[in-house]
Structures are given as structure tokens and as C-alpha cells.
């Protein structure tokens, strides 16, 4: 459970709930409820916690070390969504390597985050269906089905669906820090 993993990471780093709250800008009550699995955190909350703990977002969900050859069944993919951004992500890769592969879906008019944000990785996005706008480093790139875009994730970035249809895309992140 995500709360258990957050508590493990926090305590292994010698952080108190209060200190984690200060670093993330979240309340101690919210973090406590998340750690006790009383409430389901938003994607934005998980990003703040993962960044403060200096771990990739999906490491908060990892249960055990994966085998050298791993199969991730479609029906067993880990899903993460955000009620604020209309974005959902399913982890396609097992989550134990140096590459994170996600399948994303962004609803019409949706954004991956309210504001562009950065993290220490590289990203490559490939549009599977629909149209996607990539905002990275102050530049805007419009992608159609089959198009891809690569960039350094240290540039503030986000994904935007300005169309009236959902967009599906694959997102590779290395090293995992999403």
C-alpha cells in the first residue's frame, strides 16, 4: 500500500511527519492519513511527497524487487490518476529498472499538471491516439498520432490535450523519477 511505502521511505531518511510536511507544503494531518491508508492522495500530492523523499513516483507503489525478466499483464498494471488534471497513467514497465514506461491518457481539455514542473530525468513521449501538446522549456510542440517528442525533464514541462477527444500516449522516463 502506498501509505506503508511512504512511511518506510520517510523513516529510513530520518524524517518526521512534521519535517516532511514542511518540505512538501502539505499538512501533517494529510500525510498521516496517507501513511495510514485512510485517504487516497492525489497525483499532485504523491509527486510532492516523492520529490521530497527523492524517489521516483512509482517507487511509492513498488512492493518487491522484480525478476530479471518480468511480465506486466495488462489487467495488473498499476494505475495512477489525478482528479485535478484529467490524466491517468498505467505503469507498463515493472518498475524495478532504470527505465519507466507509462501509458498515459489525457481527457479533452486536460493537462498533466496545472503548471509545468521539472525532475532529473529524460522523457520521450509517443502519441498512440489523438493529439497531444508538449510544453517543455517554454516551447510548445503539437504532436499527432505516431509523432514523438524527446526532452530533458529538468526543463519545466507538462502535457496538454487541447482537442475534443481523449489522447493516449506512451511515456518513457529514465532514470525513473516520474
N, C-alpha and C positions, 0 to 999 in steps of 0.2 A: 504494500500500500504506500502511496506517495508520502503520507504523513510520517510513516516509520522511516523512510529513506531520508527525508528532510531532517528528522531528529538525529539520525545516525551521522549525517554529514555535519550538522551543526555541532554536535557534541564532540566529534572527532577533531574538530577545529578549535575546540575550547571556547565556543561562542555561547553566550547566554541568550535566552529569548529576547531580553531587552536589547542586547547589542545587535542581534540580527534585525530586530525591528528598526533600530536606528539606521542601520546600513541600508535597509530596503525602503524605508519610509512607510512601512506597514505598521499596523498596531500589534502589540504583543498579544492581545486577545485573538486577533485573526490568526497569527502564526501558531498560537497554542491550539486553536480549534483545528487548523490544518494538520498539525502534527498528531493530534488525537483522532484524526479522521472523522471529525464531527461535521466539517463543511468541505465542500468541493471548491478548490481555489480556481480562479480564472486563469487563463493563459498568461495574462499580464502579471498576475501575482506570482505565478510559477517562474516566469522569466526573471523577475526581480530577485526572487529567492535563489534561483540557480546562479545568477550573476554574482550575488553577494557571497555565495558558497564556492564560487569559482569552479562550477561543474556544468557540463552540458545539460540542457533542459531535460532531455530524455533519460539521463542518468538518474533522475529522481524517480523514474519508474522501473528501472532495471532491478531484476530480482536476483539472478545468479549469473555467474560467468557463462558465456556461451561456448559451445564446442567450436573447433577449428573450422568445421563446415556446418553451417546452420541453415535451416529452412524456416522461413516465417510464413505460415499459412495465412491466406487472405482473411479468413474469418477470425484469426487470432491476432491480427495487427493491433498494436496499441494506438488508441485514438486520443487526440487532444484537441479540444475546441475552445473557442473564445466567444462568449456572448456579445462582447463589445465589437469584435472585428468581423464577424460573419465568416471566419476562416476556420477550417478544420484540417488537421494533419494526422496521417496514419504513418507510423514508422514501418518502412518496408525492410530495412536492414535490421539485424538482430540487436544492434545497439552496443556491441562489445568491441568494435573495431575503431579504426582511425577515420572511418567514413560513415556519415549518417545519411541515409537515403529516405526521404519522406515523400508521400503522395499528398498533395495539398488540394483543397477545394475552397474556392472563394465565391461567395454568393454575389449576385448582381449588386453593384454599388458598394461592395465590401472592400475593406482594407485589411492587410495582415497586422497592422498596428496603427494606433492613432497618429503617432509621429514616427518618422524614420529613426531607427536605432542601430547600434553597431555592436559587434562582438568579434573576437580574434579568430577568424576563420576565412575560408574562401567558399563561395557558393556558385553553383551552376543550376539554373532553372530551365526546364524544358516544358513547353506548353503541350499538353495532351489533347485538350478540347477547349475551344473558346478563345478568348483574347485576354491578355494579361499585360498590365503596365508595370514596369520595373522602375522604381525611383531609387537611384543609387548615386551618392556623392553629388546631389543637386542636379543630376541629369535624368531625363525621362526617356525610357525606351519602350515602345509599343511592340508587343510580340503577338503573333498569330499562331495557330496550331502548327506544331512542328518546329517553331523557332526556339532558340535557346539564348541565354544570356549568362555570362560569367562575370564575376566581380569579386573584389576583395571586400569581405564582410566588415572590415574595420571602417569602411565608408558607411555613414548613416544610410539606411535603406528600408524599403518596405515594398509590398506588392499591392496593386490596386486593380480592381475589376470595375472598369467604367462602362461595361456593356450591360445589356439587359438579360444576359444568360449566364449561368454558372460557368466557372473556368476550373479545369483540372490540370494539375501540373506536377512534375517530378522535381524534387529539390535535393541536390547533393550538397552536403556541408562537410568540409574537412579542415582541421580536425573538428569532431562534433562539439558544437557549442550552442546549438540551437536551443 
